[in-house]
């Protein structure tokens, strides 16, 4: 018995025959398919078409050379010149001379004037006991009524110096009765600070038939 190698060896003949037979079978199938006209047209439609969009004129034009990139330049901004303020340093002797040249305030300078507000006169204080004007009998019988507004100048002593008709009631009898009565009234005089002064005041008088 002959000595055998460590590696086994297999004859490739049958495998090669099988591969060649398979390829021939595929070629025969493709040939049969291509011999059929509808199959050829379907394959032609399915194949992609390459279309060139470059025209003949554009193909003849040379390519434009690339534009050179602009060079970046460095500019140095000039700093604005700010003028320095003129500063004068005075010596102690100069400062004393300048202070002595300022005129001192006069000892007799007049002080600021303070204006005090005026408190208006009053006619409604209870202790004054001012009587109400009498209703004229003819005006009552005729049914006249209304409101009279009088403007009175009150003196510093509290008496009526002047009595003027500011707004009429619409009846001359009622207006005269109000004027004559207020002329005898007493008032609390106006005051400016602690001092009594003369001032004007408005006095309303109402005439009503229900009273």
Buried (B, 14 or more C-beta within 10 A) or exposed (E): EEEEEEEEEEEEEEEEEEEEEEEEEEEEEEEEEEEEEEEEEEEEEEEEEEEEEEEEEEEEEEEEEEEEEEEEEEEEEEEEEEEEEEEEEEEEEEEEEEEEEEEEEEEEEEEEEEEEEBBBBBBEEEEEEBEEBEBBEEBEEEEBBBBBBBBBBBBBEBBBEEBEBEBBBEBEBBBBBBBEBBBEBBBBBBBEEEEBBBBBBEBEBBBEEEE
